[in-house]
Amino acid sequence: MNRRTAIYFFFCFVIIAFTGCLAEEQRPWIKAGYWYAGSESPIPDINSALFTHLICAFAAVNTSTFELSIPPSALQYFSTFTNITKLKNPSLVTLLSIWNGLSATNRSMLGLELSSSPLSSMVSDPSRRKSFIESSIRTARLYGFKGLDLFWVWPQTASDMIHMASLFDEWRAAVESEPRDPNEPKLILTMGVHYSPTCNSVNYPVEKLRKNFDWVHLVTYDYHLPMKEGVAGAPAALYDPRSDLNTDFGIKEWIRREFPVNKLVLGLPFHGYAWTLVGPGNDRIGAPASGLAVTRDGSMSYKYIKWYVRSYKASVVYDANYVTNYCSIGLIWIGFDDVEAIKAKVAYAREKGLTGFNVFQVINDDNWVLSHAAQEDACHHRKTQRLCLIVLLPIVLIAILLALVVCYFRSRGLRPQGVFLLRRMSQSSSEVNASTAQNFEEDTPNLLRFSFGIIRAATDNFSDANKLGEGGYGPVFKGELPNGQVMAVKRLSESSIQGVEEFKNEVTLTARLQHVNLVRLLGFCTDRQEKMLIYEYLPNKNLDYYLFDPIRRRVFDWGKRVKIIEGVCQGLLYLQEYSNFTVIHRDLKGGNILLDAEMNPKISDFGMAKLFRKGKVEANTGRIVGTYGFVPPEYVQHGLYSMKYDVYSFGVVLLQIISSKRISNDNGPNEDWNLSEYAYELWKEGKEFEFIDPILDDSDSLFKTTRCLQVGLLCVQTNPVDRPSMVEVCSMLKSEASSTIPLPRRPAFSAKKDEFSESITPSNRDEVADPFVRQSEEAEGEGALTECWSMNYSNQAARTNAAPVAVKGAYWPSWFADTLPPSAIETSLFTHIYFAFLSPSNETYKFEVSGSTAALLSNFTMSLSLKRPRVKTLISIGGGGDGPDLYSRMASSSSTRKAFIDSSIALARKFGFDGLDLDWEFPQNPGQMEDFGLLLKEWRAAVNHEARAARRPPLLLTAAVYFAADFFLDEVHRAYPARQISENLDWINAMCYDYHGSWDTSATGAQAAFFDPNSNISSSYGLGSWIRAGVPRKKIIMGLPLYGRTWELKDPNINGIGAAAVGLGPGDEGVLLYHQVVAFNKQNGAEVVYDKTTVSTYSYLGKSWIGYDDVTSTTAKIKLAQSLRLGGYFFWALSYDNNWTISTQASKAWPYGR
C-alpha cells in the first residue's frame, strides 16, 4: 500500500470516527416514564426535569362506542397533566396512553385466557377502529398531549395481531392527514409491547410496528410473579442462564426480526415483587416459595421496598449474573431493581444502540433515586462522547477539505427532505377534504335522505296553510308523503345565523338517539343548498301550548302533567345515563317538549346539544346559546356546561308545570322576583299552595305538587354541586317520604341573598363541570351507577342537607400495617377510609413526617386508589393516645391554630389524601369547646382558600366526637359547638361505643347499646342529642365497633346484660377483636345471645362473658340509622373484622355510597 493510499484511509477513519461521535452526541436519548392517574399521586410532585417524555396513563376504550374513554374520576388529572408537568420542564413531551382495562390486563399478566377484551373488540371491526382513532386524536389535542401510546402488551390470538396491523396503518394515516396548525407537530405514536416479538405463541406484526410507530417501549419486566410461580424469580432479569425469560433474549429477538434498534426503548421497572420462601437457608434467585408476601398480589413499589429494607435493616444483594437486586427478611424475599441494576441496564441499552428507556412508573421512585441513577449513566456517556470529540476535532480540522465534503453531502440531504415534507402536507390536506365530504353520510346511516321535490310536494310548496310555526332555526311545516305518512319539516331560514352548525349537529346526533320520549328524526334534505330536517309529526303541539292558555290549561289536569313530568325525566335519564354517550341538550323548555296523540312528551330540538366532557369549557365563551330563564348561571357567567345544565332547565320546567306561570321577573311584593325565587319565598313561608295552580288536584296521585315544588327548587340551585342528578330527581319525585328530600337554598339569579349564598367563579370551574353520576366502566365489575359527589367551595363545609346517600367509613390503625397492609383492604366495602393516627409536634403544632411514616402514608393512598380510585382517604389526627392537653394548647391561640391548620393541609396534599379528620378526645370545658369551634371555622376557611388557589376540590373536613353533643364526663358538663360543627365540617363521626368497659368491672354491659332502658348511655340518646343540637342528620355518622369487651361473671348462672361481675374476662385489658370473639365462641362452644332490647349481642361460657356486635346487631343498627335519616356509618377499626363478614353485610344493608 503506497503512502497516498494510507493517508487516504487514515482520513477516512478519522472522518468516520468523528461523525460517529457527533451522531451519538446529537441523537436524541429518550427518557420516558409512565404516571398512573389512578394512583392520584400529585402531578406537581413529579420531577419532570428528569425526563424527556412523560406518559399519562391510562385511558380506555368505551365498549359501546369504541371511542377513547377517560374515567370521570381521572379526567381532572388528564386535563391538567401537560400544563403542570411542563412547568418544571418546558421542553417535555407528554403522551396519552390507552390500555385494555384493569381486569383484562391483570388476567393477561397472569396468563389467564380472555374471552374478549376492549382492545380486541375494537381492532376487529373497521368502523370501531375508526371511532377509536378519531376520538384518540381528538382527545390528545384537547388536553395538549403531543402523542398517543398504546399499552397492549399481551395480545391473545393471531386474529388480534392481524387486526392490530390494520389499526397501526390506519392510525398512522390518520395522524399524518390530521388537519393542524403548520406550527403544530404531528402526534407521536408509541406502543408498549411484550419483551419478545412473540407473545402467547403469536407474533407481532413487526413490519407494521416499524413502519407506523415512532418508537416502541419493551415491557422488560414482570417475567416472574408470585401469584403464578412457586419459586422466587428475578422479575426483571437482564440475563437468565436458566430460561429465555430475560431482557437480553427479548431484545435480540426483536433485532433478529429486523426491528430497528433506534426505535427500541428499554423498559425499567420501579417496582418489584415479594414471595414467601418455603424455608430458611436458601434465599437466592430461584429459591422455592410458597406464595406471595407483603401485599395482596405481592407487588411493591420501589419506594415501599426501600422503606421495608430500612425498617428491617435488611441487606440488599446485587446479582450481576441476572443484573437485578433482591433482599430477604426472614421468609420474605423481594426481587427488584436497585441503583446498580438500573445503571447497568441503561448502559446495556446504550451499548446495544437502543434509543432510550421508559420507566414504569415514575411515582414508585424513592426520592427520585432510580431516576437520577439512569441520568448518571447518560452523563457518563456524554463525557465519553466529549472526550472523543476533543481528541478527534483537531485532526478533523486539519482535514478541512474533507470537512467541506461532509458539509456538501449534508446540504444535499436536506433539500429532498424539505420537498418530501411539503408534498406530504399537500397530500394530507387533500385527503382530509375528501374524507370530510363523506363523513356526513357515514355518520347518519339510519336516516332517509329526501329530495327537494318530494319535500316541496309534501308541504304544498311550503304553503302558509301548512306552516306549524317558526323558531330561531327557521319555519316548520306540516307535510304528507304520497303513502300517507305525515311529517314535520324544519327548514333553515336564510336569516338564521347559527342554523348550519345546528343542522349538522342535529342530524349527526339525533340519528343515534332512540327513545320513546325523544322526537324521532326521519331524515334530512340537502338538495339545492337547502338544510331541512324531517321529523315525525306530533299533533298536540307542545307543553307551552297548554300551560299558558287560560282555556286549555283547565283540561290539562294533574294526571296529564304527571305523565309529562315522568316522560321528560325518562328522556333526560336516557340522554345522561343510558345512551351510548352523554348528551347535554342545552335548550330544554316547554316549547321543545312536544306532545303526541296520547299526550306523551317527546324532547325535541337538539341543534344546541353537546356531547359532554368533564371540565369542558365552551370553545367560544362569548357565544352563549339557549333560552333566557332556562340557562344556569355557570353557563351565562363562564360558558361552563355539564349534566347539571339540563337539571337546571328541568327544574324551571317543573316549576312552570305545577304553577302554569311563565318565566318573568315581576313576581313578589315588589315585583322583582323571578319565578324560582317567588316559588322559594312561598315555600319557605309555608305558602306553597299560593304558587301551585289552584285547578290541580293531586289527592289521587303518588306525585304530589308540593314535592314537585321542593324538587324543582333543588334543581335551580346556584351551584351545580347542589343540584341533584336526574337519577336522584326521578327517585325523589316518586318518593312518598318528603322528609327524605333535601331542603333547598335560595335559587339562582335571586334578588335577595342568603347568608351562605355562593356563586360560581373561575376558581371552582373544574368542579362545576363535574358529572355527578356516571357509569363506571372499570369499577371492579360492579357495573352499577355510582354517585361521585364533589364538595363545594362555599363558606359552609358542604350542603347542609346533602342528598340521601351514605358515608361508609372505616379507620385503619397504622400499627396494623404488617397484618393488614393497605393493599389488602377490601376497598369495595367502603367510601371513606381513615389513616389513624398522626399527631402534630408538642412544640410547634406542625406535622413533621419523614422516613417510615412518610412511606406508609404514601403507600396508603397509592394502594387504595389503585384498587378503587373512588374511595376517599383521610388522615385522622389525634386519637385517644394523644390525650386532650395537646389539642387544647394548640387551639388556645390563633397563631398555633394557624400553624396546625396550614401544616395539616400541606401534609394531606403532599401524600394525596382527600381530607382531614380530627379526633380530639375530648375538649374538657366550655372554653376548650369554644376554641374547638374557632379551630373548625378557621380550618374550613383555610381549606377553601387553598382549594381556590390550587384550582382543585377542597379537602374534606370531619371530626370524631363523643357519642352525645351535650354530656357530663368526669362530672364536668360539656357541650359541643353545634353551629360551628354544622357550618364547617362535612360530617362528624359519633363514637357510639365504649359505653361500658374495664373502668367498670362490677357488672357486664352492652358496650355499644343502641337503646338502654335504664340510662342515657346509649346510641339512641347520643344521636338524638346531636339532632336536637341542630346538626343536620346527614352530617351525623354513626360509629360501629368491630371489637367486644369482656367480663368475668360472679355467678355463671346469672349471665345477662347487667349481670354481676368480679373483673375482666379474656383478652388484653378485657378487649377481644371481632375475629377473636368469633374464634373464642367457635372453639369453646360459647352460647351466643342477641338482645333486641339493647340491639347488641353477647356470648358466655362459664364465667367468661363478652359483649359485642355481630352481623345481626350491626345490620339492625344500620336500619335504625337509616330510619333516623343519618348520613351513614363508620367502623372502628379495620383489621378487627372476621374475614370482612360484618363489613360486607353492612355495605349490603346500606347500599348507596357518597
Rosetta blueprint (number, residue, H / E / L):
1 M L
2 N L
3 R H
4 R H
5 T H
6 A H
7 I H
8 Y H
9 F H
10 F H
11 F H
12 C H
13 F H
14 V H
15 I H
16 I H
17 A H
18 F H
19 T H
20 G H
21 C H
22 L H
23 A H
24 E H
25 E H
26 Q H
27 R L
28 P L
29 W L
30 I E
31 K E
32 A E
33 G E
34 Y E
35 W E
36 Y E
37 A H
38 G H
39 S H
40 E L
41 S L
42 P L
43 I H
44 P H
45 D H
46 I L
47 N L
48 S H
49 A H
50 L H
51 F L
52 T L
53 H E
54 L E
55 I E
56 C E
57 A E
58 F E
59 A E
60 A E
61 V E
62 N L
63 T L
64 S L
65 T L
66 F L
67 E L
68 L E
69 S E
70 I L
71 P L
72 P H
73 S H
74 A H
75 L H
76 Q H
77 Y H
78 F H
79 S H
80 T H
81 F H
82 T H
83 N H
84 I H
85 T H
86 K L
87 L L
88 K L
89 N L
90 P L
91 S L
92 L L
93 V E
94 T E
95 L E
96 L E
97 S E
98 I E
99 W E
100 N L
101 G L
102 L H
103 S H
104 A H
105 T H
106 N H
107 R H
108 S H
109 M H
110 L L
111 G L
112 L L
113 E L
114 L L
115 S L
116 S L
117 S L
118 P H
119 L H
120 S H
121 S H
122 M H
123 V H
124 S L
125 D L
126 P H
127 S H
128 R H
129 R H
130 K H
131 S H
132 F H
133 I H
134 E H
135 S H
136 S H
137 I H
138 R H
139 T H
140 A H
141 R H
142 L H
143 Y L
144 G L
145 F L
146 K L
147 G E
148 L E
149 D E
150 L E
151 F E
152 W L
153 V L
154 W L
155 P L
156 Q L
157 T L
158 A H
159 S H
160 D H
161 M H
162 I H
163 H H
164 M H
165 A H
166 S H
167 L H
168 F H
169 D H
170 E H
171 W H
172 R H
173 A H
174 A H
175 V H
176 E H
177 S H
178 E L
179 P L
180 R L
181 D L
182 P L
183 N L
184 E L
185 P L
186 K L
187 L L
188 I E
189 L E
190 T E
191 M E
192 G E
193 V E
194 H E
195 Y L
196 S L
197 P L
198 T E
199 C E
200 N L
201 S L
202 V E
203 N E
204 Y L
205 P L
206 V H
207 E H
208 K H
209 L H
210 R H
211 K H
212 N H
213 F L
214 D L
215 W E
216 V E
217 H E
218 L E
219 V E
220 T L
221 Y L
222 D L
223 Y L
224 H L
225 L L
226 P L
227 M L
228 K L
229 E L
230 G L
231 V E
232 A L
233 G L
234 A L
235 P L
236 A L
237 A L
238 L L
239 Y L
240 D L
241 P L
242 R L
243 S L
244 D L
245 L L
246 N L
247 T H
248 D H
249 F H
250 G H
251 I H
252 K H
253 E H
254 W H
255 I H
256 R H
257 R L
258 E L
259 F L
260 P L
261 V H
262 N H
263 K H
264 L E
265 V E
266 L E
267 G E
268 L E
269 P E
270 F L
271 H E
272 G E
273 Y E
274 A E
275 W E
276 T E
277 L E
278 V L
279 G L
280 P L
281 G L
282 N L
283 D L
284 R L
285 I L
286 G L
287 A L
288 P E
289 A E
290 S E
291 G E
292 L E
293 A L
294 V L
295 T L
296 R L
297 D L
298 G L
299 S E
300 M E
301 S E
302 Y H
303 K H
304 Y H
305 I H
306 K H
307 W H
308 Y H
309 V H
310 R H
311 S H
312 Y H
313 K L
314 A L
315 S L
316 V E
317 V E
318 Y E
319 D E
320 A L
321 N L
322 Y L
323 V L
324 T E
325 N E
326 Y E
327 C E
328 S E
329 I E
330 G L
331 L L
332 I E
333 W E
334 I E
335 G E
336 F E
337 D L
338 D L
339 V H
340 E H
341 A H
342 I H
343 K H
344 A H
345 K H
346 V H
347 A H
348 Y H
349 A H
350 R H
351 E H
352 K H
353 G L
354 L L
355 T L
356 G E
357 F E
358 N E
359 V E
360 F E
361 Q L
362 V H
363 I H
364 N H
365 D L
366 D L
367 N L
368 W L
369 V H
370 L H
371 S H
372 H H
373 A H
374 A H
375 Q H
376 E H
377 D H
378 A H
379 C H
380 H H
381 H H
382 R H
383 K H
384 T H
385 Q H
386 R H
387 L H
388 C H
389 L H
390 I H
391 V H
392 L H
393 L H
394 P H
395 I H
396 V H
397 L H
398 I H
399 A L
400 I H
401 L H
402 L H
403 A H
404 L H
405 V H
406 V H
407 C H
408 Y H
409 F H
410 R H
411 S H
412 R H
413 G H
414 L H
415 R H
416 P H
417 Q H
418 G H
419 V H
420 F H
421 L H
422 L H
423 R H
424 R H
425 M H
426 S H
427 Q H
428 S H
429 S H
430 S H
431 E H
432 V H
433 N H
434 A H
435 S H
436 T H
437 A H
438 Q H
439 N H
440 F H
441 E H
442 E H
443 D L
444 T L
445 P L
446 N L
447 L L
448 L E
449 R E
450 F L
451 S L
452 F H
453 G H
454 I H
455 I H
456 R H
457 A H
458 A H
459 T L
460 D L
461 N L
462 F L
463 S L
464 D H
465 A H
466 N H
467 K E
468 L E
469 G E
470 E E
471 G L
472 G L
473 Y L
474 G L
475 P E
476 V E
477 F E
478 K E
479 G E
480 E E
481 L L
482 P L
483 N L
484 G L
485 Q L
486 V E
487 M E
488 A E
489 V E
490 K E
491 R E
492 L L
493 S L
494 E L
495 S L
496 S L
497 I L
498 Q L
499 G H
500 V H
501 E H
502 E H
503 F H
504 K H
505 N H
506 E H
507 V H
508 T H
509 L H
510 T H
511 A L
512 R L
513 L L
514 Q L
515 H L
516 V L
517 N L
518 L E
519 V L
520 R L
521 L E
522 L E
523 G E
524 F E
525 C E
526 T L
527 D H
528 R H
529 Q H
530 E L
531 K L
532 M E
533 L E
534 I E
535 Y E
536 E E
537 Y L
538 L L
539 P L
540 N L
541 K L
542 N E
543 L H
544 D H
545 Y H
546 Y H
547 L H
548 F L
549 D L
550 P L
551 I L
552 R H
553 R H
554 R H
555 V H
556 F L
557 D L
558 W H
559 G H
560 K H
561 R H
562 V H
563 K H
564 I H
565 I H
566 E H
567 G H
568 V H
569 C H
570 Q H
571 G H
572 L H
573 L H
574 Y H
575 L H
576 Q H
577 E H
578 Y H
579 S L
580 N L
581 F L
582 T L
583 V E
584 I E
585 H L
586 R L
587 D L
588 L L
589 K L
590 G H
591 G H
592 N H
593 I E
594 L E
595 L E
596 D L
597 A L
598 E L
599 M L
600 N L
601 P E
602 K E
603 I E
604 S L
605 D L
606 F L
607 G L
608 M L
609 A L
610 K E
611 L E
612 F L
613 R L
614 K L
615 G L
616 K L
617 V E
618 E L
619 A L
620 N L
621 T L
622 G L
623 R L
624 I L
625 V L
626 G L
627 T L
628 Y L
629 G L
630 F L
631 V L
632 P L
633 P H
634 E H
635 Y H
636 V H
637 Q H
638 H H
639 G L
640 L E
641 Y L
642 S L
643 M H
644 K H
645 Y H
646 D H
647 V H
648 Y H
649 S H
650 F H
651 G H
652 V H
653 V H
654 L H
655 L H
656 Q H
657 I H
658 I H
659 S H
660 S L
661 K L
662 R L
663 I L
664 S L
665 N L
666 D L
667 N E
668 G L
669 P L
670 N L
671 E L
672 D L
673 W E
674 N L
675 L H
676 S H
677 E H
678 Y H
679 A H
680 Y H
681 E H
682 L H
683 W H
684 K H
685 E L
686 G L
687 K L
688 E H
689 F H
690 E H
691 F H
692 I L
693 D L
694 P L
695 I L
696 L L
697 D L
698 D L
699 S L
700 D L
701 S L
702 L L
703 F L
704 K L
705 T H
706 T H
707 R H
708 C H
709 L H
710 Q H
711 V H
712 G H
713 L H
714 L H
715 C H
716 V L
717 Q E
718 T L
719 N L
720 P H
721 V H
722 D H
723 R L
724 P L
725 S L
726 M H
727 V H
728 E H
729 V H
730 C H
731 S H
732 M H
733 L H
734 K H
735 S L
736 E L
737 A L
738 S H
739 S H
740 T H
741 I L
742 P L
743 L L
744 P L
745 R L
746 R L
747 P E
748 A L
749 F L
750 S L
751 A L
752 K L
753 K L
754 D L
755 E L
756 F L
757 S L
758 E L
759 S L
760 I L
761 T L
762 P H
763 S H
764 N H
765 R H
766 D H
767 E H
768 V H
769 A L
770 D L
771 P L
772 F L
773 V E
774 R E
775 Q E
776 S L
777 E L
778 E L
779 A L
780 E L
781 G L
782 E L
783 G L
784 A L
785 L E
786 T E
787 E E
788 C L
789 W L
790 S L
791 M L
792 N L
793 Y L
794 S L
795 N L
796 Q L
797 A L
798 A L
799 R L
800 T L
801 N L
802 A L
803 A L
804 P L
805 V L
806 A E
807 V E
808 K E
809 G E
810 A E
811 Y E
812 W E
813 P E
814 S H
815 W H
816 F H
817 A L
818 D L
819 T L
820 L L
821 P L
822 P H
823 S H
824 A H
825 I L
826 E L
827 T H
828 S H
829 L H
830 F L
831 T L
832 H E
833 I E
834 Y E
835 F E
836 A E
837 F E
838 L E
839 S L
840 P L
841 S L
842 N L
843 E L
844 T L
845 Y L
846 K L
847 F L
848 E L
849 V L
850 S L
851 G H
852 S H
853 T H
854 A H
855 A H
856 L H
857 L H
858 S H
859 N H
860 F H
861 T H
862 M H
863 S H
864 L H
865 S H
866 L H
867 K H
868 R L
869 P L
870 R L
871 V L
872 K E
873 T E
874 L E
875 I E
876 S E
877 I E
878 G E
879 G L
880 G L
881 G L
882 D L
883 G L
884 P L
885 D H
886 L H
887 Y H
888 S H
889 R H
890 M H
891 A L
892 S L
893 S L
894 S H
895 S H
896 T H
897 R H
898 K H
899 A H
900 F H
901 I H
902 D H
903 S H
904 S H
905 I H
906 A H
907 L H
908 A H
909 R H
910 K H
911 F L
912 G L
913 F L
914 D L
915 G E
916 L E
917 D E
918 L E
919 D E
920 W L
921 E L
922 F L
923 P L
924 Q L
925 N L
926 P H
927 G H
928 Q H
929 M H
930 E H
931 D H
932 F H
933 G H
934 L H
935 L H
936 L H
937 K H
938 E H
939 W H
940 R H
941 A H
942 A H
943 V H
944 N H
945 H H
946 E H
947 A H
948 R H
949 A H
950 A H
951 R L
952 R L
953 P L
954 P L
955 L L
956 L E
957 L E
958 T E
959 A E
960 A E
961 V E
962 Y L
963 F L
964 A L
965 A L
966 D E
967 F E
968 F E
969 L E
970 D L
971 E L
972 V E
973 H E
974 R E
975 A E
976 Y L
977 P L
978 A H
979 R H
980 Q H
981 I H
982 S H
983 E H
984 N H
985 L L
986 D L
987 W E
988 I E
989 N E
990 A E
991 M L
992 C L
993 Y L
994 D L
995 Y L
996 H L
997 G L
998 S L
999 W L
1000 D L
1001 T L
1002 S L
1003 A E
1004 T L
1005 G L
1006 A L
1007 Q L
1008 A L
1009 A L
1010 F L
1011 F L
1012 D L
1013 P L
1014 N L
1015 S L
1016 N L
1017 I L
1018 S L
1019 S H
1020 S H
1021 Y H
1022 G H
1023 L H
1024 G H
1025 S H
1026 W H
1027 I H
1028 R H
1029 A L
1030 G L
1031 V L
1032 P L
1033 R H
1034 K H
1035 K H
1036 I E
1037 I E
1038 M E
1039 G E
1040 L E
1041 P E
1042 L L
1043 Y E
1044 G E
1045 R E
1046 T E
1047 W E
1048 E E
1049 L E
1050 K L
1051 D L
1052 P L
1053 N L
1054 I L
1055 N L
1056 G L
1057 I L
1058 G L
1059 A L
1060 A E
1061 A E
1062 V E
1063 G E
1064 L E
1065 G L
1066 P L
1067 G L
1068 D E
1069 E L
1070 G L
1071 V E
1072 L E
1073 L E
1074 Y H
1075 H H
1076 Q H
1077 V H
1078 V H
1079 A H
1080 F H
1081 N H
1082 K H
1083 Q H
1084 N H
1085 G L
1086 A L
1087 E E
1088 V E
1089 V E
1090 Y E
1091 D E
1092 K L
1093 T L
1094 T L
1095 V L
1096 S E
1097 T E
1098 Y E
1099 S E
1100 Y E
1101 L E
1102 G L
1103 K L
1104 S E
1105 W E
1106 I E
1107 G E
1108 Y E
1109 D L
1110 D L
1111 V H
1112 T H
1113 S H
1114 T H
1115 T H
1116 A H
1117 K H
1118 I H
1119 K H
1120 L H
1121 A H
1122 Q H
1123 S H
1124 L L
1125 R L
1126 L L
1127 G L
1128 G E
1129 Y E
1130 F E
1131 F E
1132 W E
1133 A L
1134 L L
1135 S L
1136 Y L
1137 D L
1138 N L
1139 N L
1140 W L
1141 T H
1142 I H
1143 S H
1144 T H
1145 Q H
1146 A H
1147 S H
1148 K H
1149 A H
1150 W L
1151 P L
1152 Y L
1153 G E
1154 R L
